[in-house]
Amino acid sequence: MKINILHAGYCTAPEHIAIHGGHWRNIRFPAMFALLQHPHFGPMLFDTGYSHRFFDETKKFPNRFHRWITPVTLHEEDLLINQLAAYGVRPQDVSRVFISHFHADHIASLPDITRSRYIYMPHAYAHLRNLPPFEGIKHAFMRGLIPNDFDDRSQEVDLSKPTLLSEKYAPFRKGYDLLGDGSVMGVELPGHALGQMGIFVRDEAEKLFFFVADAAWLKRSILENRPPHRITNLLFPDPAAYRETLGNLHTYQLTHPETLVIPSHCDETIRAQKSDLAPTLTILTRP
Ligand SMILES: [Zn+2]
């Protein structure tokens, strides 16, 4: 599978919120998405990052609080659809979107992906499906980002069919074979959001990637087993589970240093993956 790690926009927030003992200065948190080009299933995505819809949805209160707390920057060329075009991928070509969780910065471009199936943990969405609009802010959820035909295209992970993972994934023991061919293995990463899902995937060179969404905001948190500021306990549905997940990621990364563990918002990690740059749109459209 060909793997490209990209991001659609970023927000800024103080580093010390993201990691205990961090600096007070504001840092960038890119909204990562990954383009996974599968030899059989074609182009697929892990999350989508921000889109213009995020700004439409946060024009009014209470959603406007999102923009106040974490100001967002999104340039035209960084839109998911423009970046896909640079890889020769049209939105309708994307066969599947693996949704880590339903926070706005992960799903804002779902409506642009017109034909894909949506794959996610059932309990990541069950509590949001009939949420009253004023409750959305508590879950960083914006209904306007959910496509009208979302339910028809959804393929929820079948929790009754877990795969027992081999020792090489320890301490993660239970996974879900999301495509049925072993190429995308979903794992639960509880704590940050209900039903948060990470995925293990291998690239063409057999390098293993572990996309861990918001189980940690910075790679340093994983390497040092250092959680975010205590105030974030107010944001997480299960702070104790968050600590346990972070501890598991720490153990995993120390025992599997060869795996590229990728938190969705770690600027340093995502920049380091940018070496394989796509040709820019300007170059593509030049006669
Ligand atoms: Zn999140």
Residues whose N, C-alpha, C, O or C-beta is under 5 A from the ligand:
A	BS01	ZN	H103 D214
